[in-house]
């Protein structure tokens, strides 16, 4: 029994010393991708904007039709700020991230499930819309690290009703102002 325990211990130690350190660039990219969902859900658009390149190709055509568009990151943040704060809760859950780095360029994919909850302030009725699918990203490395220069949603199944999108858009400005007033200042 002692020999077996010693052999197992030596095996674990050998595996530990041979384990590779996770690639820094891949980890930084995964952090940026995870931050995209978290910062959007927290309506932290000033910080969210920093993880995007100055110009961003956005393609949500698989979910909403239209055409892909290249937009300044400021305009992208204004667009999201015109909708997401109107919800009582959003949760963008990214998983299964895959990253391929080639010099100062990278591609990545992640599975996404985005939940959107809205409680009607007049009736108390809860609305819900969920969309699943995957994101496909192109990233570039600059002076301040990796930024997203292209974002494509490949839409999958949906649950609930898209009706909550219009209502959230109506409520977004007032709710964002309320949330902004709750910020703390470190100055």
N, C-alpha and C positions, 0 to 999 in steps of 0.2 A: 504494500500500500504506500509506503514511504517513497519507493522508487517512482510509482505512478504520480504522486503529488509533486515530486521534484521535477519529473519530466514535463508535467503540465505547466508548472511555474516557469521552467526554462523556455518552453514554447511560447508562453504569453509574453515573456520578456523579449524574446527574439522578434516576435511580431511587432511589439511596441517600438523597438529600436529601428525596425525596417519601415515603419509607417512613414509615408511622405507628409511633409508639411503641405497643407492646402495652398494652392496657387493664389498669391496675393491679388492679381488682377481679376481672377474669377470670383474671388470672395468680395472684392469691392463692387463688381458688377452685380452680383447677387444682392448685396446690400442696397444698391440703387434701385433694383427692381422691387424688392420688398418695401423699400421706402416709398415708392410710387403709390402703392396701395394704402399704406399706413398714413402718409401725409395727406392724401386725398380724403381719406375717411375722417381725419382730424381737421379738415378745412384749413390746413397750413400751407396755403398756396404760395406764400413768399419763399418758403423753404422747398416746396415741391418744384418750383420753377428752377431751382439751382441744379436739379439732376437732369435737366433737359438741355440740349444744345440750343444755340441762339435761334435756329430755324429747325422746325420739327415736321417731318412728314407723318401725318396722322391718317390712318385708314380704318374707318369704322363701317365701311360699306357693306360688309357681310351682315351687319345688324341693322343698319339704318338706310342703306342705299346711298345714292349720291356718288360723289367722286372723292378719291383721296386728295388731301390738300396739304401743301407745305405752308406752315404758319409760324410767325414769330412766337417764341415760348411765352411771351407776355400775353399774347392773344389767346393762346391755349389755356393759360391759367385763368384769364378773365372768363372764358367760355365755361370752364369747369366751375368757377366761382359763381356763375350765373345759374347753376343747377344743383350741385351737390349740397350746399348748405340748406337748401329747402327741405331736405329729408330729415327725419328725426334720427335716422341711423343709416349709415352705409357701412358695408364691410366687404372690402375687396381682398379675397383670400387667394394668394398666389402659391402654387406648389409645383413640384417636379421641374424646377429650374434647370435648364441645360445651357451651358455657355461655351462658346468657341472663340478663342482669342487668336488673332493674327496680327501681330505688331501693334499698331495703334488703332486697330479696328476690331470689332467683335460683333458676333451675332448671338442671340439668345432666344430661348422660348420659355414659356411658363404657362401652366394650366391656370385658369382663372375661374372663380365663382364669385360673382358680384351680387350682393344682397342689398336691396334698397327698401327701407321701411318709411312709411309716412302715415302719421296720425292726423286726420282732418281736424284742424283746430275748432271748427264749428260743430261737427257731428260726433267727433271722437272715434269715428270709424277708421280702422287700420287698413292701409293699402300696402301692397307688397309686390315687388318685381325682382326676379332673379334671372341673371343670364350667366351661362357657363360657356366655356370655350377655351381658347388659348390666345396668348399674346405672342407676337413675333417682333423682336427688337433688332435694330441696328444701333450700335454704340460707337462712340469715338473717344479716344483718350486725348485730353488736352492738359493744360497747365494745372488745372484743379482736379484732375482725375477723370473718371469715365462719365460721359453724359449720353443720354438717349437721343439719337437723331432721327429715329424712325420707329413708329409704334403702329402695329397692325393687329386688329382684333379679328380672330377667326371665330365667328359666333357659333355656339352650339345650342343646346336646349335652353328653353326659357320656362319659368314658372311665374304665376301671378299675372299681373296686368300692367302694361306699359302706361296705363292712364295716370299712374303716379308721377310720371315724368313731367307732364304739363303742370300739375298742381305744385310740384317741387319748384319748377321754374318760377311760378308766381310768388312763392314764399321765400325764395333764395336771398334776395337782396336784404330784406328786413332781418332775416335770421342770421345772415353773415354779419351785419352791423351789430347785432346782439352778441354774437360770438366774439367779434373783434373787441368789444367793450370789456370782455372778461380776461383779456390778455394781461399778463403781468409784465412789468418793465424791469429790466436788470440795469438800467442806467442810473 
